[in-house]
Amino acid sequence: MIFDVKKTAVIFKAFCDENRIRILQLLQDGEKCACMLLEEMNITQPTLSHHMKILCDSGIVKARKEGKWTHYSISQEGAKAAADCLKELTTVKCENKDTSCCEK
């Protein structure tokens, strides 16, 4: 796997806001219309749009237009990519504990 630092930053930006975490929790029950998210979140439509753009740009959430409304759901592919990024980022690759950049 080639590690893309910019894409990883976009993915983790999606997780670093309480409102976006709450939106993800709401989407765990399945696809939701923007109007349902607005009711549950008690935020304005522009604020919801801002958060949904970040979530969709990360690939974690996907959007589907139906008439004037947009329906959102968690992307299984995006969720897997986020999990893979976290695993890649936190995997220790050097097991040699004697290696140090500082002189003793």
VOVOVO-225107 format. One record per residue: residue in three letters; chain; x, y, z of N, C-alpha, C, O, CB in turn. Coordinates in nm, 2 decimals, padded with zeros to 4 digits. Glycine has a CB too. Layout:
# VOVOVO-225107
+------+-------+--------+--------+--------+--------+--------+--------+--------+--------+--------+--------+--------+--------+--------+--------+--------+
: resn : chain :     nx :     ny :     nz :    cax :    cay :    caz :     cx :     cy :     cz :     ox :     oy :     oz :    cbx :    cby :    cbz :
+------+-------+--------+--------+--------+--------+--------+--------+--------+--------+--------+--------+--------+--------+--------+--------+--------+
:  ala :     A :      X :      Y :      Z :      X :      Y :      Z :      X :      Y :      Z :      X :      Y :      Z :      X :      Y :      Z :
...
+------+-------+--------+--------+--------+--------+--------+--------+--------+--------+--------+--------+--------+--------+--------+--------+--------+
# end
This chain:
# VOVOVO-225107
+------+-------+--------+--------+--------+--------+--------+--------+--------+--------+--------+--------+--------+--------+--------+--------+--------+
: resn : chain :     nx :     ny :     nz :    cax :    cay :    caz :     cx :     cy :     cz :     ox :     oy :     oz :    cbx :    cby :    cbz :
+------+-------+--------+--------+--------+--------+--------+--------+--------+--------+--------+--------+--------+--------+--------+--------+--------+
:  met :     A :  00.08 : -00.12 :  00.00 :  00.00 :  00.00 :  00.00 :  00.09 :  00.12 :  00.00 :  00.18 :  00.14 :  00.08 : -00.10 :  00.00 :  00.12 :
:  ile :     A :  00.06 :  00.21 : -00.09 :  00.13 :  00.34 : -00.10 :  00.06 :  00.44 : -00.01 : -00.06 :  00.46 : -00.02 :  00.14 :  00.40 : -00.24 :
:  phe :     A :  00.13 :  00.49 :  00.09 :  00.07 :  00.58 :  00.19 :  00.06 :  00.72 :  00.14 :  00.17 :  00.78 :  00.11 :  00.16 :  00.58 :  00.32 :
:  asp :     A : -00.06 :  00.77 :  00.12 : -00.08 :  00.91 :  00.07 : -00.11 :  01.00 :  00.19 : -00.22 :  00.99 :  00.25 : -00.20 :  00.91 : -00.03 :
:  val :     A : -00.02 :  01.08 :  00.23 : -00.03 :  01.17 :  00.35 : -00.14 :  01.26 :  00.34 : -00.22 :  01.28 :  00.43 :  00.10 :  01.24 :  00.37 :
:  lys :     A : -00.16 :  01.33 :  00.22 : -00.27 :  01.42 :  00.20 : -00.41 :  01.35 :  00.22 : -00.50 :  01.41 :  00.28 : -00.26 :  01.49 :  00.07 :
:  lys :     A : -00.43 :  01.24 :  00.15 : -00.55 :  01.17 :  00.16 : -00.58 :  01.12 :  00.31 : -00.69 :  01.13 :  00.35 : -00.55 :  01.05 :  00.07 :
:  thr :     A : -00.48 :  01.08 :  00.37 : -00.49 :  01.04 :  00.51 : -00.53 :  01.16 :  00.60 : -00.62 :  01.14 :  00.69 : -00.36 :  00.98 :  00.57 :
:  ala :     A : -00.48 :  01.27 :  00.58 : -00.52 :  01.39 :  00.65 : -00.67 :  01.43 :  00.63 : -00.74 :  01.46 :  00.72 : -00.43 :  01.51 :  00.62 :
:  val :     A : -00.71 :  01.41 :  00.51 : -00.85 :  01.44 :  00.47 : -00.94 :  01.34 :  00.55 : -01.05 :  01.37 :  00.60 : -00.88 :  01.43 :  00.32 :
:  ile :     A : -00.90 :  01.21 :  00.55 : -00.98 :  01.11 :  00.62 : -00.99 :  01.14 :  00.76 : -01.10 :  01.13 :  00.82 : -00.91 :  00.97 :  00.60 :
:  phe :     A : -00.88 :  01.17 :  00.83 : -00.88 :  01.19 :  00.97 : -00.94 :  01.32 :  01.01 : -00.99 :  01.34 :  01.13 : -00.75 :  01.18 :  01.03 :
:  lys :     A : -00.95 :  01.42 :  00.92 : -01.02 :  01.55 :  00.95 : -01.17 :  01.52 :  00.97 : -01.23 :  01.58 :  01.05 : -01.00 :  01.64 :  00.83 :
:  ala :     A : -01.22 :  01.42 :  00.90 : -01.36 :  01.38 :  00.91 : -01.39 :  01.33 :  01.05 : -01.51 :  01.35 :  01.10 : -01.39 :  01.27 :  00.81 :
:  phe :     A : -01.29 :  01.28 :  01.13 : -01.32 :  01.23 :  01.26 : -01.29 :  01.32 :  01.37 : -01.31 :  01.29 :  01.49 : -01.23 :  01.10 :  01.28 :
:  cys :     A : -01.24 :  01.44 :  01.34 : -01.20 :  01.53 :  01.45 : -01.30 :  01.65 :  01.48 : -01.26 :  01.76 :  01.51 : -01.07 :  01.59 :  01.41 :
:  asp :     A : -01.43 :  01.61 :  01.47 : -01.53 :  01.71 :  01.51 : -01.65 :  01.63 :  01.57 : -01.69 :  01.53 :  01.52 : -01.58 :  01.79 :  01.39 :
:  glu :     A : -01.70 :  01.68 :  01.69 : -01.80 :  01.62 :  01.76 : -01.93 :  01.60 :  01.67 : -02.00 :  01.50 :  01.68 : -01.84 :  01.69 :  01.88 :
:  asn :     A : -01.96 :  01.70 :  01.59 : -02.08 :  01.69 :  01.51 : -02.07 :  01.58 :  01.40 : -02.16 :  01.51 :  01.38 : -02.11 :  01.83 :  01.44 :
:  arg :     A : -01.95 :  01.57 :  01.35 : -01.93 :  01.47 :  01.24 : -01.93 :  01.33 :  01.31 : -01.98 :  01.23 :  01.24 : -01.80 :  01.49 :  01.17 :
:  ile :     A : -01.88 :  01.32 :  01.43 : -01.89 :  01.19 :  01.50 : -02.03 :  01.15 :  01.52 : -02.07 :  01.04 :  01.50 : -01.81 :  01.19 :  01.63 :
:  arg :     A : -02.11 :  01.25 :  01.56 : -02.26 :  01.23 :  01.59 : -02.33 :  01.19 :  01.46 : -02.41 :  01.10 :  01.46 : -02.32 :  01.35 :  01.65 :
:  ile :     A : -02.29 :  01.25 :  01.35 : -02.35 :  01.22 :  01.22 : -02.32 :  01.08 :  01.18 : -02.41 :  01.00 :  01.14 : -02.30 :  01.32 :  01.11 :
:  leu :     A : -02.20 :  01.04 :  01.20 : -02.16 :  00.90 :  01.17 : -02.24 :  00.80 :  01.26 : -02.28 :  00.69 :  01.22 : -02.01 :  00.88 :  01.20 :
:  gln :     A : -02.26 :  00.84 :  01.39 : -02.34 :  00.75 :  01.48 : -02.48 :  00.74 :  01.42 : -02.54 :  00.63 :  01.43 : -02.34 :  00.81 :  01.62 :
:  leu :     A : -02.54 :  00.85 :  01.38 : -02.67 :  00.84 :  01.32 : -02.68 :  00.76 :  01.20 : -02.78 :  00.69 :  01.17 : -02.72 :  00.98 :  01.29 :
:  leu :     A : -02.57 :  00.76 :  01.12 : -02.57 :  00.68 :  00.99 : -02.55 :  00.54 :  01.02 : -02.56 :  00.45 :  00.92 : -02.47 :  00.74 :  00.90 :
:  gln :     A : -02.51 :  00.50 :  01.14 : -02.49 :  00.36 :  01.17 : -02.61 :  00.28 :  01.15 : -02.61 :  00.16 :  01.13 : -02.43 :  00.34 :  01.31 :
:  asp :     A : -02.73 :  00.34 :  01.17 : -02.86 :  00.27 :  01.15 : -02.90 :  00.26 :  01.01 : -03.01 :  00.21 :  00.98 : -02.96 :  00.35 :  01.23 :
:  gly :     A : -02.82 :  00.32 :  00.92 : -02.86 :  00.31 :  00.77 : -02.87 :  00.45 :  00.71 : -02.85 :  00.55 :  00.78 : -02.99 :  00.23 :  00.75 :
:  glu :     A : -02.90 :  00.45 :  00.59 : -02.91 :  00.58 :  00.51 : -03.01 :  00.67 :  00.57 : -03.12 :  00.63 :  00.62 : -02.95 :  00.55 :  00.37 :
:  lys :     A : -02.97 :  00.80 :  00.58 : -03.06 :  00.91 :  00.63 : -03.06 :  01.02 :  00.53 : -02.97 :  01.06 :  00.47 : -03.01 :  00.95 :  00.77 :
:  cys :     A : -03.18 :  01.08 :  00.52 : -03.20 :  01.20 :  00.44 : -03.14 :  01.32 :  00.52 : -03.14 :  01.32 :  00.64 : -03.36 :  01.22 :  00.41 :
:  ala :     A : -03.10 :  01.42 :  00.45 : -03.05 :  01.54 :  00.52 : -03.15 :  01.60 :  00.61 : -03.11 :  01.65 :  00.72 : -03.00 :  01.64 :  00.41 :
:  cys :     A : -03.28 :  01.60 :  00.58 : -03.38 :  01.65 :  00.66 : -03.38 :  01.58 :  00.80 : -03.41 :  01.64 :  00.90 : -03.52 :  01.65 :  00.60 :
:  met :     A : -03.36 :  01.45 :  00.80 : -03.36 :  01.37 :  00.92 : -03.24 :  01.40 :  01.00 : -03.25 :  01.42 :  01.13 : -03.37 :  01.22 :  00.89 :
:  leu :     A : -03.13 :  01.42 :  00.94 : -03.01 :  01.46 :  01.01 : -03.02 :  01.60 :  01.07 : -02.98 :  01.62 :  01.19 : -02.88 :  01.46 :  00.92 :
:  leu :     A : -03.08 :  01.69 :  01.00 : -03.10 :  01.82 :  01.05 : -03.19 :  01.82 :  01.18 : -03.16 :  01.89 :  01.28 : -03.17 :  01.91 :  00.95 :
:  glu :     A : -03.29 :  01.74 :  01.18 : -03.38 :  01.73 :  01.30 : -03.31 :  01.67 :  01.42 : -03.32 :  01.72 :  01.53 : -03.50 :  01.64 :  01.27 :
:  glu :     A : -03.23 :  01.57 :  01.39 : -03.15 :  01.50 :  01.50 : -03.04 :  01.58 :  01.56 : -03.01 :  01.58 :  01.67 : -03.10 :  01.37 :  01.45 :
:  met :     A : -02.97 :  01.66 :  01.47 : -02.85 :  01.73 :  01.51 : -02.88 :  01.87 :  01.57 : -02.79 :  01.92 :  01.64 : -02.77 :  01.75 :  01.39 :
:  asn :     A : -02.99 :  01.93 :  01.54 : -03.02 :  02.06 :  01.59 : -02.91 :  02.16 :  01.55 : -02.86 :  02.24 :  01.63 : -03.03 :  02.06 :  01.74 :
:  ile :     A : -02.88 :  02.16 :  01.42 : -02.79 :  02.25 :  01.36 : -02.85 :  02.31 :  01.23 : -02.96 :  02.26 :  01.19 : -02.65 :  02.18 :  01.32 :
:  thr :     A : -02.79 :  02.42 :  01.18 : -02.85 :  02.48 :  01.06 : -02.81 :  02.40 :  00.93 : -02.72 :  02.32 :  00.93 : -02.80 :  02.62 :  01.04 :
:  gln :     A : -02.89 :  02.42 :  00.83 : -02.86 :  02.35 :  00.70 : -02.72 :  02.38 :  00.65 : -02.66 :  02.29 :  00.60 : -02.97 :  02.39 :  00.60 :
:  pro :     A : -02.68 :  02.51 :  00.65 : -02.54 :  02.54 :  00.60 : -02.43 :  02.46 :  00.68 : -02.33 :  02.42 :  00.63 : -02.51 :  02.68 :  00.60 :
:  thr :     A : -02.46 :  02.45 :  00.81 : -02.36 :  02.38 :  00.90 : -02.36 :  02.23 :  00.87 : -02.25 :  02.17 :  00.86 : -02.40 :  02.40 :  01.05 :
:  leu :     A : -02.48 :  02.17 :  00.84 : -02.49 :  02.03 :  00.80 : -02.42 :  02.01 :  00.67 : -02.34 :  01.92 :  00.65 : -02.63 :  01.99 :  00.79 :
:  ser :     A : -02.44 :  02.10 :  00.58 : -02.37 :  02.09 :  00.44 : -02.22 :  02.09 :  00.46 : -02.15 :  02.01 :  00.39 : -02.42 :  02.20 :  00.35 :
:  his :     A : -02.17 :  02.18 :  00.54 : -02.03 :  02.19 :  00.57 : -01.97 :  02.05 :  00.62 : -01.87 :  02.00 :  00.57 : -01.99 :  02.30 :  00.67 :
:  his :     A : -02.04 :  02.00 :  00.72 : -01.99 :  01.87 :  00.78 : -02.01 :  01.76 :  00.68 : -01.92 :  01.67 :  00.67 : -02.07 :  01.84 :  00.90 :
:  met :     A : -02.12 :  01.76 :  00.60 : -02.14 :  01.65 :  00.50 : -02.03 :  01.65 :  00.39 : -01.99 :  01.55 :  00.34 : -02.28 :  01.65 :  00.45 :
:  lys :     A : -01.99 :  01.77 :  00.35 : -01.89 :  01.79 :  00.25 : -01.76 :  01.72 :  00.30 : -01.69 :  01.65 :  00.22 : -01.87 :  01.94 :  00.21 :
:  ile :     A : -01.72 :  01.75 :  00.42 : -01.60 :  01.70 :  00.48 : -01.61 :  01.54 :  00.49 : -01.51 :  01.47 :  00.45 : -01.57 :  01.76 :  00.62 :
:  leu :     A : -01.72 :  01.49 :  00.53 : -01.74 :  01.35 :  00.54 : -01.74 :  01.28 :  00.40 : -01.68 :  01.17 :  00.39 : -01.87 :  01.32 :  00.61 :
:  cys :     A : -01.80 :  01.34 :  00.31 : -01.81 :  01.29 :  00.17 : -01.67 :  01.30 :  00.10 : -01.63 :  01.20 :  00.04 : -01.91 :  01.36 :  00.08 :
:  asp :     A : -01.60 :  01.41 :  00.12 : -01.46 :  01.43 :  00.07 : -01.37 :  01.32 :  00.12 : -01.27 :  01.28 :  00.05 : -01.41 :  01.57 :  00.09 :
:  ser :     A : -01.39 :  01.28 :  00.24 : -01.30 :  01.18 :  00.30 : -01.33 :  01.04 :  00.25 : -01.25 :  00.95 :  00.26 : -01.32 :  01.17 :  00.45 :
:  gly :     A : -01.45 :  01.02 :  00.19 : -01.48 :  00.89 :  00.13 : -01.56 :  00.80 :  00.23 : -01.60 :  00.69 :  00.20 : -01.36 :  00.82 :  00.08 :
:  ile :     A : -01.57 :  00.85 :  00.36 : -01.63 :  00.77 :  00.46 : -01.78 :  00.77 :  00.45 : -01.85 :  00.67 :  00.48 : -01.59 :  00.82 :  00.60 :
:  val :     A : -01.84 :  00.87 :  00.39 : -01.98 :  00.88 :  00.37 : -02.00 :  00.90 :  00.22 : -01.93 :  00.97 :  00.15 : -02.04 :  01.00 :  00.45 :
:  lys :     A : -02.11 :  00.84 :  00.17 : -02.15 :  00.86 :  00.03 : -02.29 :  00.93 :  00.03 : -02.37 :  00.91 :  00.12 : -02.15 :  00.73 : -00.05 :
:  ala :     A : -02.31 :  01.01 : -00.08 : -02.43 :  01.08 : -00.09 : -02.51 :  01.04 : -00.21 : -02.45 :  01.00 : -00.31 : -02.41 :  01.23 : -00.10 :
:  arg :     A : -02.64 :  01.04 : -00.20 : -02.73 :  01.00 : -00.31 : -02.84 :  01.11 : -00.32 : -02.91 :  01.13 : -00.22 : -02.79 :  00.86 : -00.30 :
:  lys :     A : -02.86 :  01.17 : -00.44 : -02.96 :  01.27 : -00.46 : -03.09 :  01.20 : -00.49 : -03.10 :  01.11 : -00.57 : -02.92 :  01.37 : -00.57 :
:  glu :     A : -03.20 :  01.25 : -00.43 : -03.33 :  01.21 : -00.47 : -03.42 :  01.33 : -00.46 : -03.46 :  01.38 : -00.35 : -03.39 :  01.09 : -00.37 :
:  gly :     A : -03.46 :  01.38 : -00.58 : -03.54 :  01.51 : -00.58 : -03.45 :  01.62 : -00.53 : -03.34 :  01.64 : -00.57 : -03.67 :  01.49 : -00.50 :
:  lys :     A : -03.51 :  01.70 : -00.44 : -03.44 :  01.81 : -00.38 : -03.36 :  01.77 : -00.26 : -03.28 :  01.85 : -00.20 : -03.53 :  01.92 : -00.34 :
:  trp :     A : -03.37 :  01.64 : -00.21 : -03.30 :  01.60 : -00.09 : -03.18 :  01.51 : -00.12 : -03.18 :  01.44 : -00.23 : -03.40 :  01.52 :  00.00 :
:  thr :     A : -03.09 :  01.51 : -00.03 : -02.97 :  01.43 : -00.04 : -02.98 :  01.33 :  00.07 : -03.01 :  01.36 :  00.18 : -02.84 :  01.51 : -00.04 :
:  his :     A : -02.95 :  01.20 :  00.04 : -02.95 :  01.09 :  00.13 : -02.81 :  01.05 :  00.15 : -02.73 :  01.04 :  00.06 : -03.04 :  00.97 :  00.09 :
:  tyr :     A : -02.77 :  01.03 :  00.28 : -02.63 :  00.99 :  00.31 : -02.63 :  00.86 :  00.38 : -02.72 :  00.81 :  00.45 : -02.57 :  01.10 :  00.41 :
:  ser :     A : -02.51 :  00.79 :  00.36 : -02.49 :  00.66 :  00.42 : -02.34 :  00.64 :  00.44 : -02.26 :  00.70 :  00.37 : -02.55 :  00.54 :  00.34 :
:  ile :     A : -02.30 :  00.55 :  00.53 : -02.16 :  00.52 :  00.55 : -02.12 :  00.43 :  00.43 : -02.18 :  00.34 :  00.39 : -02.14 :  00.44 :  00.68 :
:  ser :     A : -02.00 :  00.47 :  00.37 : -01.94 :  00.39 :  00.26 : -01.86 :  00.28 :  00.32 : -01.76 :  00.31 :  00.39 : -01.86 :  00.48 :  00.17 :
:  gln :     A : -01.89 :  00.16 :  00.30 : -01.81 :  00.05 :  00.35 : -01.67 :  00.05 :  00.30 : -01.57 :  00.02 :  00.37 : -01.88 : -00.09 :  00.32 :
:  glu :     A : -01.66 :  00.09 :  00.17 : -01.52 :  00.10 :  00.11 : -01.44 :  00.21 :  00.18 : -01.32 :  00.19 :  00.21 : -01.53 :  00.12 : -00.04 :
:  gly :     A : -01.51 :  00.32 :  00.20 : -01.44 :  00.44 :  00.27 : -01.40 :  00.40 :  00.41 : -01.30 :  00.44 :  00.46 : -01.53 :  00.56 :  00.27 :
:  ala :     A : -01.49 :  00.33 :  00.48 : -01.46 :  00.29 :  00.62 : -01.35 :  00.20 :  00.62 : -01.26 :  00.21 :  00.71 : -01.59 :  00.23 :  00.68 :
:  lys :     A : -01.34 :  00.11 :  00.53 : -01.22 :  00.01 :  00.52 : -01.10 :  00.09 :  00.49 : -00.99 :  00.06 :  00.55 : -01.25 : -00.10 :  00.42 :
:  ala :     A : -01.10 :  00.18 :  00.40 : -00.98 :  00.26 :  00.37 : -00.93 :  00.34 :  00.49 : -00.81 :  00.35 :  00.51 : -01.01 :  00.36 :  00.25 :
:  ala :     A : -01.03 :  00.40 :  00.57 : -00.99 :  00.47 :  00.69 : -00.92 :  00.38 :  00.79 : -00.82 :  00.41 :  00.85 : -01.11 :  00.54 :  00.75 :
:  ala :     A : -00.98 :  00.26 :  00.81 : -00.92 :  00.16 :  00.90 : -00.79 :  00.12 :  00.85 : -00.69 :  00.10 :  00.93 : -01.02 :  00.04 :  00.91 :
:  asp :     A : -00.77 :  00.10 :  00.72 : -00.64 :  00.06 :  00.67 : -00.54 :  00.17 :  00.69 : -00.42 :  00.14 :  00.72 : -00.65 :  00.03 :  00.52 :
:  cys :     A : -00.58 :  00.30 :  00.67 : -00.49 :  00.41 :  00.70 : -00.44 :  00.41 :  00.84 : -00.32 :  00.43 :  00.87 : -00.56 :  00.54 :  00.66 :
:  leu :     A : -00.54 :  00.39 :  00.93 : -00.50 :  00.39 :  01.07 : -00.40 :  00.28 :  01.11 : -00.31 :  00.30 :  01.18 : -00.63 :  00.38 :  01.16 :
:  lys :     A : -00.43 :  00.16 :  01.05 : -00.34 :  00.05 :  01.07 : -00.20 :  00.08 :  01.02 : -00.10 :  00.05 :  01.08 : -00.40 : -00.08 :  01.01 :
:  glu :     A : -00.20 :  00.13 :  00.89 : -00.07 :  00.16 :  00.83 :  00.01 :  00.26 :  00.91 :  00.13 :  00.25 :  00.93 : -00.09 :  00.21 :  00.69 :
:  leu :     A : -00.06 :  00.36 :  00.96 :  00.00 :  00.47 :  01.03 :  00.05 :  00.43 :  01.17 :  00.15 :  00.49 :  01.22 : -00.10 :  00.59 :  01.05 :
:  thr :     A : -00.01 :  00.33 :  01.23 :  00.03 :  00.29 :  01.37 :  00.10 :  00.16 :  01.37 :  00.13 :  00.11 :  01.48 : -00.10 :  00.28 :  01.45 :
:  thr :     A :  00.14 :  00.11 :  01.26 :  00.22 : -00.02 :  01.26 :  00.37 :  00.01 :  01.28 :  00.42 :  00.09 :  01.20 :  00.20 : -00.10 :  01.13 :
:  val :     A :  00.43 : -00.05 :  01.38 :  00.57 : -00.03 :  01.40 :  00.64 : -00.12 :  01.30 :  00.62 : -00.24 :  01.30 :  00.61 : -00.06 :  01.55 :
:  lys :     A :  00.73 : -00.06 :  01.22 :  00.80 : -00.13 :  01.11 :  00.94 : -00.18 :  01.15 :  00.99 : -00.27 :  01.08 :  00.80 : -00.05 :  00.99 :
:  cys :     A :  00.99 : -00.12 :  01.25 :  01.13 : -00.16 :  01.29 :  01.12 : -00.22 :  01.43 :  01.09 : -00.16 :  01.53 :  01.22 : -00.04 :  01.29 :
:  glu :     A :  01.15 : -00.35 :  01.44 :  01.15 : -00.42 :  01.57 :  01.28 : -00.41 :  01.65 :  01.29 : -00.45 :  01.76 :  01.12 : -00.57 :  01.54 :
:  asn :     A :  01.38 : -00.35 :  01.59 :  01.51 : -00.34 :  01.65 :  01.51 : -00.23 :  01.76 :  01.51 : -00.11 :  01.72 :  01.62 : -00.31 :  01.55 :
:  lys :     A :  01.50 : -00.26 :  01.88 :  01.49 : -00.16 :  01.99 :  01.62 : -00.10 :  02.03 :  01.62 :  00.00 :  02.10 :  01.43 : -00.23 :  02.11 :
:  asp :     A :  01.73 : -00.15 :  01.97 :  01.86 : -00.10 :  02.01 :  01.90 :  00.03 :  01.92 :  01.99 :  00.10 :  01.95 :  01.97 : -00.20 :  01.99 :
:  thr :     A :  01.82 :  00.05 :  01.82 :  01.84 :  00.16 :  01.73 :  01.80 :  00.29 :  01.79 :  01.69 :  00.31 :  01.84 :  01.77 :  00.14 :  01.59 :
:  ser :     A :  01.89 :  00.39 :  01.79 :  01.86 :  00.52 :  01.85 :  01.94 :  00.62 :  01.78 :  02.05 :  00.60 :  01.73 :  01.90 :  00.52 :  02.00 :
:  cys :     A :  01.88 :  00.74 :  01.76 :  01.95 :  00.85 :  01.70 :  02.03 :  00.93 :  01.80 :  02.11 :  01.02 :  01.76 :  01.85 :  00.94 :  01.63 :
:  cys :     A :  02.02 :  00.90 :  01.92 :  02.09 :  00.97 :  02.02 :  02.21 :  00.89 :  02.08 :  02.19 :  00.77 :  02.09 :  02.00 :  01.02 :  02.14 :
:  glu :     A :  02.32 :  00.95 :  02.10 :  02.43 :  00.88 :  02.16 :  02.40 :  00.86 :  02.31 :  02.34 :  00.94 :  02.37 :  02.56 :  00.96 :  02.14 :
:  lys :     A :  02.45 :  00.75 :  02.35 :  02.43 :  00.71 :  02.49 :  02.54 :  00.76 :  02.58 :  02.54 :  00.74 :  02.70 :  02.42 :  00.56 :  02.51 :
+------+-------+--------+--------+--------+--------+--------+--------+--------+--------+--------+--------+--------+--------+--------+--------+--------+
# end
